[in-house]
Amino acid sequence: MLDSVVRSYRNWKRYRATYDELSRLSNRELNDLGISRADISHFARASMK
């Protein structure tokens, strides 16, 4: 059970780090990457896998 909690926490930290990093980018930088602001949470969730 503890493994599950630790894994969930690490996944959440990875999600937040990715989300925060992408959120700091300007719209132009996101556009250069082919990402819209609406897609940030999708890409952050994908980083957890």
CHARMM-style PDB file with segment names, atoms N, HN, CA, C and O in Angstrom:
ATOM      1  N   MET     1       0.818  -1.198   0.000  1.00  0.00      PROA
ATOM      2  CA  MET     1       0.000   0.000   0.000  1.00  0.00      PROA
ATOM      3  C   MET     1       0.860   1.259   0.000  1.00  0.00      PROA
ATOM      4  O   MET     1       0.550   2.234  -0.685  1.00  0.00      PROA
ATOM      5  N   LEU     2       1.928   1.229   0.763  1.00  0.00      PROA
ATOM      6  HN  LEU     2       2.179   0.437   1.319  1.00  0.00      PROA
ATOM      7  CA  LEU     2       2.813   2.383   0.816  1.00  0.00      PROA
ATOM      8  C   LEU     2       3.429   2.654  -0.561  1.00  0.00      PROA
ATOM      9  O   LEU     2       3.618   3.806  -0.952  1.00  0.00      PROA
ATOM     10  N   ASP     3       3.735   1.583  -1.283  1.00  0.00      PROA
ATOM     11  HN  ASP     3       3.581   0.647  -0.966  1.00  0.00      PROA
ATOM     12  CA  ASP     3       4.271   1.758  -2.641  1.00  0.00      PROA
ATOM     13  C   ASP     3       3.306   2.523  -3.523  1.00  0.00      PROA
ATOM     14  O   ASP     3       3.713   3.375  -4.313  1.00  0.00      PROA
ATOM     15  N   SER     4       2.026   2.216  -3.387  1.00  0.00      PROA
ATOM     16  HN  SER     4       1.696   1.524  -2.746  1.00  0.00      PROA
ATOM     17  CA  SER     4       1.005   2.881  -4.187  1.00  0.00      PROA
ATOM     18  C   SER     4       0.939   4.375  -3.857  1.00  0.00      PROA
ATOM     19  O   SER     4       0.797   5.209  -4.752  1.00  0.00      PROA
ATOM     20  N   VAL     5       1.040   4.699  -2.589  1.00  0.00      PROA
ATOM     21  HN  VAL     5       1.155   4.022  -1.863  1.00  0.00      PROA
ATOM     22  CA  VAL     5       1.004   6.101  -2.169  1.00  0.00      PROA
ATOM     23  C   VAL     5       2.229   6.835  -2.694  1.00  0.00      PROA
ATOM     24  O   VAL     5       2.118   7.953  -3.197  1.00  0.00      PROA
ATOM     25  N   VAL     6       3.391   6.214  -2.578  1.00  0.00      PROA
ATOM     26  HN  VAL     6       3.481   5.306  -2.169  1.00  0.00      PROA
ATOM     27  CA  VAL     6       4.636   6.831  -3.056  1.00  0.00      PROA
ATOM     28  C   VAL     6       4.579   7.018  -4.567  1.00  0.00      PROA
ATOM     29  O   VAL     6       4.975   8.066  -5.078  1.00  0.00      PROA
ATOM     30  N   ARG     7       4.095   6.021  -5.277  1.00  0.00      PROA
ATOM     31  HN  ARG     7       3.773   5.170  -4.863  1.00  0.00      PROA
ATOM     32  CA  ARG     7       3.988   6.106  -6.740  1.00  0.00      PROA
ATOM     33  C   ARG     7       3.026   7.221  -7.147  1.00  0.00      PROA
ATOM     34  O   ARG     7       3.303   7.986  -8.071  1.00  0.00      PROA
ATOM     35  N   SER     8       1.908   7.304  -6.456  1.00  0.00      PROA
ATOM     36  HN  SER     8       1.683   6.683  -5.705  1.00  0.00      PROA
ATOM     37  CA  SER     8       0.936   8.363  -6.749  1.00  0.00      PROA
ATOM     38  C   SER     8       1.521   9.740  -6.502  1.00  0.00      PROA
ATOM     39  O   SER     8       1.309  10.659  -7.293  1.00  0.00      PROA
ATOM     40  N   TYR     9       2.246   9.887  -5.423  1.00  0.00      PROA
ATOM     41  HN  TYR     9       2.419   9.140  -4.781  1.00  0.00      PROA
ATOM     42  CA  TYR     9       2.879  11.170  -5.106  1.00  0.00      PROA
ATOM     43  C   TYR     9       3.915  11.549  -6.159  1.00  0.00      PROA
ATOM     44  O   TYR     9       3.970  12.699  -6.594  1.00  0.00      PROA
ATOM     45  N   ARG    10       4.724  10.596  -6.563  1.00  0.00      PROA
ATOM     46  HN  ARG    10       4.679   9.662  -6.210  1.00  0.00      PROA
ATOM     47  CA  ARG    10       5.737  10.875  -7.599  1.00  0.00      PROA
ATOM     48  C   ARG    10       5.079  11.249  -8.925  1.00  0.00      PROA
ATOM     49  O   ARG    10       5.546  12.148  -9.624  1.00  0.00      PROA
ATOM     50  N   ASN    11       4.002  10.563  -9.265  1.00  0.00      PROA
ATOM     51  HN  ASN    11       3.623   9.832  -8.697  1.00  0.00      PROA
ATOM     52  CA  ASN    11       3.271  10.900 -10.489  1.00  0.00      PROA
ATOM     53  C   ASN    11       2.699  12.305 -10.411  1.00  0.00      PROA
ATOM     54  O   ASN    11       2.769  13.072 -11.372  1.00  0.00      PROA
ATOM     55  N   TRP    12       2.132  12.635  -9.252  1.00  0.00      PROA
ATOM     56  HN  TRP    12       2.075  12.013  -8.472  1.00  0.00      PROA
ATOM     57  CA  TRP    12       1.584  13.982  -9.067  1.00  0.00      PROA
ATOM     58  C   TRP    12       2.687  15.024  -9.183  1.00  0.00      PROA
ATOM     59  O   TRP    12       2.485  16.057  -9.822  1.00  0.00      PROA
ATOM     60  N   LYS    13       3.849  14.782  -8.582  1.00  0.00      PROA
ATOM     61  HN  LYS    13       4.013  13.943  -8.063  1.00  0.00      PROA
ATOM     62  CA  LYS    13       4.962  15.737  -8.671  1.00  0.00      PROA
ATOM     63  C   LYS    13       5.411  15.924 -10.123  1.00  0.00      PROA
ATOM     64  O   LYS    13       5.698  17.043 -10.547  1.00  0.00      PROA
ATOM     65  N   ARG    14       5.472  14.831 -10.880  1.00  0.00      PROA
ATOM     66  HN  ARG    14       5.239  13.921 -10.536  1.00  0.00      PROA
ATOM     67  CA  ARG    14       5.860  14.901 -12.289  1.00  0.00      PROA
ATOM     68  C   ARG    14       4.834  15.701 -13.084  1.00  0.00      PROA
ATOM     69  O   ARG    14       5.188  16.520 -13.932  1.00  0.00      PROA
ATOM     70  N   TYR    15       3.551  15.448 -12.795  1.00  0.00      PROA
ATOM     71  HN  TYR    15       3.264  14.782 -12.107  1.00  0.00      PROA
ATOM     72  CA  TYR    15       2.474  16.193 -13.451  1.00  0.00      PROA
ATOM     73  C   TYR    15       2.616  17.688 -13.162  1.00  0.00      PROA
ATOM     74  O   TYR    15       2.596  18.504 -14.084  1.00  0.00      PROA
ATOM     75  N   ARG    16       2.760  18.050 -11.877  1.00  0.00      PROA
ATOM     76  HN  ARG    16       2.777  17.388 -11.128  1.00  0.00      PROA
ATOM     77  CA  ARG    16       2.853  19.469 -11.489  1.00  0.00      PROA
ATOM     78  C   ARG    16       4.071  20.133 -12.101  1.00  0.00      PROA
ATOM     79  O   ARG    16       3.988  21.275 -12.553  1.00  0.00      PROA
ATOM     80  N   ALA    17       5.199  19.440 -12.123  1.00  0.00      PROA
ATOM     81  HN  ALA    17       5.266  18.512 -11.756  1.00  0.00      PROA
ATOM     82  CA  ALA    17       6.418  20.021 -12.694  1.00  0.00      PROA
ATOM     83  C   ALA    17       6.232  20.291 -14.178  1.00  0.00      PROA
ATOM     84  O   ALA    17       6.599  21.359 -14.668  1.00  0.00      PROA
ATOM     85  N   THR    18       5.665  19.332 -14.892  1.00  0.00      PROA
ATOM     86  HN  THR    18       5.367  18.465 -14.494  1.00  0.00      PROA
ATOM     87  CA  THR    18       5.421  19.504 -16.328  1.00  0.00      PROA
ATOM     88  C   THR    18       4.409  20.607 -16.572  1.00  0.00      PROA
ATOM     89  O   THR    18       4.613  21.469 -17.427  1.00  0.00      PROA
ATOM     90  N   TYR    19       3.320  20.580 -15.822  1.00  0.00      PROA
ATOM     91  HN  TYR    19       3.154  19.880 -15.127  1.00  0.00      PROA
ATOM     92  CA  TYR    19       2.272  21.593 -15.968  1.00  0.00      PROA
ATOM     93  C   TYR    19       2.833  22.989 -15.699  1.00  0.00      PROA
ATOM     94  O   TYR    19       2.603  23.918 -16.474  1.00  0.00      PROA
ATOM     95  N   ASP    20       3.562  23.126 -14.607  1.00  0.00      PROA
ATOM     96  HN  ASP    20       3.749  22.371 -13.978  1.00  0.00      PROA
ATOM     97  CA  ASP    20       4.123  24.439 -14.253  1.00  0.00      PROA
ATOM     98  C   ASP    20       5.116  24.937 -15.302  1.00  0.00      PROA
ATOM     99  O   ASP    20       5.110  26.114 -15.661  1.00  0.00      PROA
ATOM    100  N   GLU    21       5.968  24.036 -15.791  1.00  0.00      PROA
ATOM    101  HN  GLU    21       5.973  23.080 -15.499  1.00  0.00      PROA
ATOM    102  CA  GLU    21       6.954  24.431 -16.794  1.00  0.00      PROA
ATOM    103  C   GLU    21       6.280  24.878 -18.095  1.00  0.00      PROA
ATOM    104  O   GLU    21       6.660  25.897 -18.671  1.00  0.00      PROA
ATOM    105  N   LEU    22       5.295  24.131 -18.552  1.00  0.00      PROA
ATOM    106  HN  LEU    22       4.986  23.303 -18.085  1.00  0.00      PROA
ATOM    107  CA  LEU    22       4.588  24.515 -19.775  1.00  0.00      PROA
ATOM    108  C   LEU    22       3.786  25.797 -19.572  1.00  0.00      PROA
ATOM    109  O   LEU    22       3.665  26.606 -20.492  1.00  0.00      PROA
ATOM    110  N   SER    23       3.248  25.981 -18.394  1.00  0.00      PROA
ATOM    111  HN  SER    23       3.346  25.324 -17.647  1.00  0.00      PROA
ATOM    112  CA  SER    23       2.457  27.181 -18.111  1.00  0.00      PROA
ATOM    113  C   SER    23       3.303  28.451 -18.133  1.00  0.00      PROA
ATOM    114  O   SER    23       2.801  29.533 -18.435  1.00  0.00      PROA
ATOM    115  N   ARG    24       4.580  28.313 -17.812  1.00  0.00      PROA
ATOM    116  HN  ARG    24       4.988  27.433 -17.566  1.00  0.00      PROA
ATOM    117  CA  ARG    24       5.477  29.475 -17.812  1.00  0.00      PROA
ATOM    118  C   ARG    24       5.859  29.938 -19.223  1.00  0.00      PROA
ATOM    119  O   ARG    24       6.326  31.063 -19.405  1.00  0.00      PROA
ATOM    120  N   LEU    25       5.660  29.071 -20.216  1.00  0.00      PROA
ATOM    121  HN  LEU    25       5.280  28.158 -20.069  1.00  0.00      PROA
ATOM    122  CA  LEU    25       6.013  29.435 -21.583  1.00  0.00      PROA
ATOM    123  C   LEU    25       5.015  30.441 -22.137  1.00  0.00      PROA
ATOM    124  O   LEU    25       3.845  30.460 -21.754  1.00  0.00      PROA
ATOM    125  N   SER    26       5.500  31.268 -23.036  1.00  0.00      PROA
ATOM    126  HN  SER    26       6.450  31.253 -23.347  1.00  0.00      PROA
ATOM    127  CA  SER    26       4.614  32.230 -23.693  1.00  0.00      PROA
ATOM    128  C   SER    26       3.764  31.496 -24.734  1.00  0.00      PROA
ATOM    129  O   SER    26       4.054  30.356 -25.097  1.00  0.00      PROA
ATOM    130  N   ASN    27       2.729  32.159 -25.197  1.00  0.00      PROA
ATOM    131  HN  ASN    27       2.494  33.085 -24.902  1.00  0.00      PROA
ATOM    132  CA  ASN    27       1.884  31.564 -26.232  1.00  0.00      PROA
ATOM    133  C   ASN    27       2.691  31.272 -27.487  1.00  0.00      PROA
ATOM    134  O   ASN    27       2.463  30.264 -28.155  1.00  0.00      PROA
ATOM    135  N   ARG    28       3.622  32.141 -27.805  1.00  0.00      PROA
ATOM    136  HN  ARG    28       3.807  32.960 -27.262  1.00  0.00      PROA
ATOM    137  CA  ARG    28       4.457  31.931 -28.991  1.00  0.00      PROA
ATOM    138  C   ARG    28       5.337  30.697 -28.832  1.00  0.00      PROA
ATOM    139  O   ARG    28       5.477  29.904 -29.763  1.00  0.00      PROA
ATOM    140  N   GLU    29       5.934  30.535 -27.643  1.00  0.00      PROA
ATOM    141  HN  GLU    29       5.820  31.180 -26.887  1.00  0.00      PROA
ATOM    142  CA  GLU    29       6.769  29.354 -27.406  1.00  0.00      PROA
ATOM    143  C   GLU    29       5.944  28.077 -27.459  1.00  0.00      PROA
ATOM    144  O   GLU    29       6.380  27.073 -28.022  1.00  0.00      PROA
ATOM    145  N   LEU    30       4.757  28.116 -26.877  1.00  0.00      PROA
ATOM    146  HN  LEU    30       4.403  28.932 -26.420  1.00  0.00      PROA
ATOM    147  CA  LEU    30       3.874  26.952 -26.943  1.00  0.00      PROA
ATOM    148  C   LEU    30       3.502  26.646 -28.388  1.00  0.00      PROA
ATOM    149  O   LEU    30       3.491  25.486 -28.801  1.00  0.00      PROA
ATOM    150  N   ASN    31       3.199  27.684 -29.149  1.00  0.00      PROA
ATOM    151  HN  ASN    31       3.208  28.626 -28.813  1.00  0.00      PROA
ATOM    152  CA  ASN    31       2.849  27.505 -30.554  1.00  0.00      PROA
ATOM    153  C   ASN    31       4.005  26.879 -31.330  1.00  0.00      PROA
ATOM    154  O   ASN    31       3.786  26.027 -32.191  1.00  0.00      PROA
ATOM    155  N   ASP    32       5.232  27.296 -31.029  1.00  0.00      PROA
ATOM    156  HN  ASP    32       5.410  27.988 -30.330  1.00  0.00      PROA
ATOM    157  CA  ASP    32       6.409  26.709 -31.682  1.00  0.00      PROA
ATOM    158  C   ASP    32       6.504  25.208 -31.402  1.00  0.00      PROA
ATOM    159  O   ASP    32       6.994  24.442 -32.231  1.00  0.00      PROA
ATOM    160  N   LEU    33       6.031  24.801 -30.230  1.00  0.00      PROA
ATOM    161  HN  LEU    33       5.633  25.423 -29.556  1.00  0.00      PROA
ATOM    162  CA  LEU    33       6.044  23.387 -29.860  1.00  0.00      PROA
ATOM    163  C   LEU    33       4.812  22.637 -30.359  1.00  0.00      PROA
ATOM    164  O   LEU    33       4.733  21.413 -30.250  1.00  0.00      PROA
ATOM    165  N   GLY    34       3.859  23.374 -30.904  1.00  0.00      PROA
ATOM    166  HN  GLY    34       3.923  24.368 -30.993  1.00  0.00      PROA
ATOM    167  CA  GLY    34       2.635  22.755 -31.388  1.00  0.00      PROA
ATOM    168  C   GLY    34       1.650  22.453 -30.273  1.00  0.00      PROA
ATOM    169  O   GLY    34       0.842  21.530 -30.379  1.00  0.00      PROA
ATOM    170  N   ILE    35       1.719  23.241 -29.193  1.00  0.00      PROA
ATOM    171  HN  ILE    35       2.375  23.990 -29.106  1.00  0.00      PROA
ATOM    172  CA  ILE    35       0.858  23.033 -28.025  1.00  0.00      PROA
ATOM    173  C   ILE    35       0.036  24.296 -27.798  1.00  0.00      PROA
ATOM    174  O   ILE    35       0.561  25.407 -27.871  1.00  0.00      PROA
ATOM    175  N   SER    36      -1.245  24.122 -27.523  1.00  0.00      PROA
ATOM    176  HN  SER    36      -1.671  23.219 -27.463  1.00  0.00      PROA
ATOM    177  CA  SER    36      -2.064  25.269 -27.143  1.00  0.00      PROA
ATOM    178  C   SER    36      -2.193  25.273 -25.619  1.00  0.00      PROA
ATOM    179  O   SER    36      -1.936  24.259 -24.971  1.00  0.00      PROA
ATOM    180  N   ARG    37      -2.583  26.389 -25.058  1.00  0.00      PROA
ATOM    181  HN  ARG    37      -2.792  27.213 -25.585  1.00  0.00      PROA
ATOM    182  CA  ARG    37      -2.763  26.474 -23.592  1.00  0.00      PROA
ATOM    183  C   ARG    37      -3.766  25.436 -23.106  1.00  0.00      PROA
ATOM    184  O   ARG    37      -3.621  24.893 -22.011  1.00  0.00      PROA
ATOM    185  N   ALA    38      -4.768  25.164 -23.910  1.00  0.00      PROA
ATOM    186  HN  ALA    38      -4.886  25.605 -24.799  1.00  0.00      PROA
ATOM    187  CA  ALA    38      -5.791  24.191 -23.522  1.00  0.00      PROA
ATOM    188  C   ALA    38      -5.233  22.765 -23.457  1.00  0.00      PROA
ATOM    189  O   ALA    38      -5.825  21.900 -22.810  1.00  0.00      PROA
ATOM    190  N   ASP    39      -4.108  22.517 -24.117  1.00  0.00      PROA
ATOM    191  HN  ASP    39      -3.628  23.219 -24.643  1.00  0.00      PROA
ATOM    192  CA  ASP    39      -3.511  21.180 -24.156  1.00  0.00      PROA
ATOM    193  C   ASP    39      -2.512  20.919 -23.034  1.00  0.00      PROA
ATOM    194  O   ASP    39      -2.018  19.799 -22.898  1.00  0.00      PROA
ATOM    195  N   ILE    40      -2.211  21.924 -22.238  1.00  0.00      PROA
ATOM    196  HN  ILE    40      -2.612  22.833 -22.348  1.00  0.00      PROA
ATOM    197  CA  ILE    40      -1.169  21.772 -21.220  1.00  0.00      PROA
ATOM    198  C   ILE    40      -1.489  20.626 -20.266  1.00  0.00      PROA
ATOM    199  O   ILE    40      -0.619  19.797 -19.999  1.00  0.00      PROA
ATOM    200  N   SER    41      -2.690  20.559 -19.755  1.00  0.00      PROA
ATOM    201  HN  SER    41      -3.396  21.232 -19.972  1.00  0.00      PROA
ATOM    202  CA  SER    41      -3.019  19.491 -18.802  1.00  0.00      PROA
ATOM    203  C   SER    41      -2.935  18.118 -19.455  1.00  0.00      PROA
ATOM    204  O   SER    41      -2.558  17.144 -18.803  1.00  0.00      PROA
ATOM    205  N   HSD    42      -3.283  18.031 -20.738  1.00  0.00      PROA
ATOM    206  HN  HSD    42      -3.589  18.822 -21.267  1.00  0.00      PROA
ATOM    207  CA  HSD    42      -3.177  16.758 -21.460  1.00  0.00      PROA
ATOM    208  C   HSD    42      -1.721  16.303 -21.521  1.00  0.00      PROA
ATOM    209  O   HSD    42      -1.426  15.144 -21.231  1.00  0.00      PROA
ATOM    210  N   PHE    43      -0.812  17.196 -21.893  1.00  0.00      PROA
ATOM    211  HN  PHE    43      -1.051  18.138 -22.128  1.00  0.00      PROA
ATOM    212  CA  PHE    43       0.593  16.844 -21.978  1.00  0.00      PROA
ATOM    213  C   PHE    43       1.188  16.549 -20.601  1.00  0.00      PROA
ATOM    214  O   PHE    43       2.046  15.677 -20.468  1.00  0.00      PROA
ATOM    215  N   ALA    44       0.737  17.269 -19.590  1.00  0.00      PROA
ATOM    216  HN  ALA    44       0.039  17.977 -19.698  1.00  0.00      PROA
ATOM    217  CA  ALA    44       1.215  17.006 -18.231  1.00  0.00      PROA
ATOM    218  C   ALA    44       0.756  15.630 -17.765  1.00  0.00      PROA
ATOM    219  O   ALA    44       1.525  14.905 -17.134  1.00  0.00      PROA
ATOM    220  N   ARG    45      -0.489  15.261 -18.068  1.00  0.00      PROA
ATOM    221  HN  ARG    45      -1.114  15.851 -18.580  1.00  0.00      PROA
ATOM    222  CA  ARG    45      -0.978  13.930 -17.710  1.00  0.00      PROA
ATOM    223  C   ARG    45      -0.204  12.852 -18.440  1.00  0.00      PROA
ATOM    224  O   ARG    45       0.080  11.796 -17.874  1.00  0.00      PROA
ATOM    225  N   ALA    46       0.141  13.110 -19.696  1.00  0.00      PROA
ATOM    226  HN  ALA    46      -0.090  13.967 -20.156  1.00  0.00      PROA
ATOM    227  CA  ALA    46       0.886  12.121 -20.485  1.00  0.00      PROA
ATOM    228  C   ALA    46       2.293  11.916 -19.916  1.00  0.00      PROA
ATOM    229  O   ALA    46       2.886  10.856 -20.115  1.00  0.00      PROA
ATOM    230  N   SER    47       2.833  12.910 -19.214  1.00  0.00      PROA
ATOM    231  HN  SER    47       2.351  13.771 -19.052  1.00  0.00      PROA
ATOM    232  CA  SER    47       4.171  12.776 -18.650  1.00  0.00      PROA
ATOM    233  C   SER    47       4.197  11.804 -17.477  1.00  0.00      PROA
ATOM    234  O   SER    47       5.270  11.357 -17.071  1.00  0.00      PROA
ATOM    235  N   MET    48       3.042  11.475 -16.931  1.00  0.00      PROA
ATOM    236  HN  MET    48       2.171  11.839 -17.261  1.00  0.00      PROA
ATOM    237  CA  MET    48       2.976  10.573 -15.788  1.00  0.00      PROA
ATOM    238  C   MET    48       3.111   9.111 -16.196  1.00  0.00      PROA
ATOM    239  O   MET    48       3.321   8.251 -15.341  1.00  0.00      PROA
ATOM    240  N   LYS    49       2.996   8.824 -17.461  1.00  0.00      PROA
ATOM    241  HN  LYS    49       2.825   9.523 -18.156  1.00  0.00      PROA
ATOM    242  CA  LYS    49       3.026   7.421 -17.921  1.00  0.00      PROA
ATOM    243  C   LYS    49       4.425   6.951 -18.172  1.00  0.00      PROA
ATOM    244  OT1 LYS    49       4.629   5.801 -18.562  1.00  0.00      PROA
TER     245      LYS     49
END
